[in-house]
């Protein structure tokens, strides 16, 4: 791998921050008005990325590309009028990003949008109703806090279909008994456009069982930094009838969408450090819509018909180095796509390794990661193997 001067500069910045650290680092505190019964909490979270890739630029698209951008820049309003009823609204800016999971764009884009907005009714620990725009509830990886992943980010390929991670709907969920088991049932908008055979809803169910310390929150963490002993097994299913056409031009061949996933998570703090292990399998199916003469594009590509898995592990060193702790990590993934960038039966192997440096837990974090993306069939410029180096500065208060 040949790293050019642009990315050497980014590595120097990361090394300088890592070596200097922040002496006497103190926890960032969000702004809170009120008490436990009725309150309004405001917090700000951001991730500044520096990314280098050995393809994507120049007339022949083979020159390396360097990119600095906000992966996330998020303002959250979390309020409760009583101890039972509340809301969450999240506004996010992200953009000026040229380097995407599988491509390098010729022009950078930027977005400022409403990320989440939902009402919460917590009737009991075993029965809660959340209504509005929120994360799709199928996979553990999508439900992991995007500011608390084990690697620099969640899987590039695990998201549920239709090219987004959130949807508008109603979720019923809870923990039973003693938070050892958690269930989620959701009805949501799903994929409905002018190209859809019917305006049908999407149905999602998920359950997990915690053997050691319970994971009782609405979201998961990619690592608990040695604060919990966790062994959790989860599974989910998803279904939307008549979601796509196999011939969208003739509007024939209505096909259902189905998906299922299974996952496991283990973290245990030993005297010599904290070990984290996590893995998952996901299959999404549009009933062979991709074989049609003019299939709906929603059934194709990175979020279309596919199956695959990931496994990741990390090790949090017990001793501090300067003001923070180091956590090396490795992630490996294999995915089979029905069609990806006009290549049928494309397969991808992805491996990444890096290190987190936690100065104040997840509140202030530095991460560097190297990743290799290997295509089984290199049939066009979009399916050429490439290497990526990413750095991240994360801040939360």
C-alpha positions, 0 to 999 in steps of 0.5 A: 500500500502506497500512502501519499502525502495527503494522508501522511498529514492526517496520520501525523495529526492523529499521532500528535493528538495521541501522544499529547492527550488532554491532561486532567480530562474531565467528563463532558456534561450535557445541558439539563433543565429540570429533575428526574420527573420532568426535564429537558436534556440537550447534548451535542455529538460529533465525529470528524473523519479523515479518510484516505483511499488508494483509488477514485481520483484522477482521469482514470480513477486509479489515483488515491483520494483524501477526504476530510468530512463530518461523518456525524454532527448531531444535536439531541433534544430529549425531554420528559413531561412526566416520568411516563411520557417523553420525546426525542428529537435529533438534528444532524449535519453530515456531508462534504463526503466523497469517500463512501463504503464502495465508491468515491464520488466526483462531487461532495454532498452535504445534508442537514436533516431531521434524523429522529423524532419520536414520542415515548410512553413508558408504561412499565419496564415490560411495556413501552410504546415509541411512535415516530421516526426512529431506527429500524429494529431488525439488526443489532448492528443498526441498533448499536449507538453510532457513537459507541461502536467497537470499530470506527463505525458499524458494518458497511453492509448490515443495514436493512434494505431501502438504503436507509437506517430509519423509518416512521412507525410504531414500536412496542417493546419491553424487558421480561423478566428482570430484563433477561429477555427483550422484545420489539415489535414494529409496524412502519412505513417501509418502502413505498414509492411510485414504483411500488406494487402496493402501499403496504406496511413493513413489519419487524420483530426482534428478541434477545436473551441476556445470560449475564448482565442484562442489556435493557436499553432501547439501543445497544453498545459496541463496547461497554469498556469493561463496565459490564459482563455481557453475553447476549443472543438475539434474532430478528425478522422483517416482512413487507408484502408486494414491496417491489416489481421484477419488471418496474417498467411493465409494472408486473411481477410483484415480489415480497420482501423478507429478512432475518438475522441472528447475532451474539455479543460477549464482553467480559472484564478480566484482570488482564483487560476486557475482551469483546466478541460480536458476530451476526448473520443477515439475509435479505430477500426480494423473492428473486426480483433481481432476475426480472427484465427490469427489476426495481433498483431497491432489490439490487445493490448494497442494500438489496438481495444479499446474505452475509456475516461479520465477526469482530473482536476488541481488547481494552488494555487495563492500564492507562497510556497517558490520560486514556486507554487503548483498545485494538480491534479487528473486524471481518465480513463476507457478503454475497450480493445478487447484483452489485454495480451491474455484476451478478452474484458478486462477493465481497470480503472486507477486513479492518483493523485499528485502535481506539484511544479513549481519553474520557470514555466515549465522550472523547475518542480517537480512532484509526482503522485500516481496511481492505475491500476484496471483490470476487469479480473485478469486472468494472471500475466499480469492482476493483479491490481497494484499501482505506485508512480512516481516522476519527475524532469523536466528541460528546457533551 
